[in-house]
Amino acid sequence: MNVALVSVARDSIDEQASAILEFGLPPDVPLLVDADSAMVEAYDVLQYAMPNGEPSHTFVLVSADGQIVWVRDYGAPDNPNRTMYVPTDELIGQIKEHLP
């Protein structure tokens, strides 16, 4: 699909690294630390924040020209099936459906 996956979190590199082990993520997924929330603000995903202000579990698909073409927050309070794990096939289907 010619899509790059990047993990962005306010968690430290050490915390993100332990999550890679815990969830079995491929070791080549880039990990970005967004300690000051600049990226979540730029992509307006704080609207889905948890009650404590922590960004939720949001996926953003950005086209090659920098346009946001799909946003989905699986942990959002208004999502009746809140989850922090999304099956890979579901994500692939959503990405394919929304690729420009």
GIRAUR-V451416 format. One line per field, one symbol per residue. ss: DSSP state (H for helix, E for strand, C for the rest). A space follows every 10 residues. Layout:
ss: ???
This chain:
ss: CCCCCEEEEC CCHHHHHHHH HHHCCCCCCE EEECCCCHHH HHCCCHHHCC CCCCCCCEEE EECCCCCEEE EEECCCCCCC CCCCCCCHHH HHHHHHHHCC
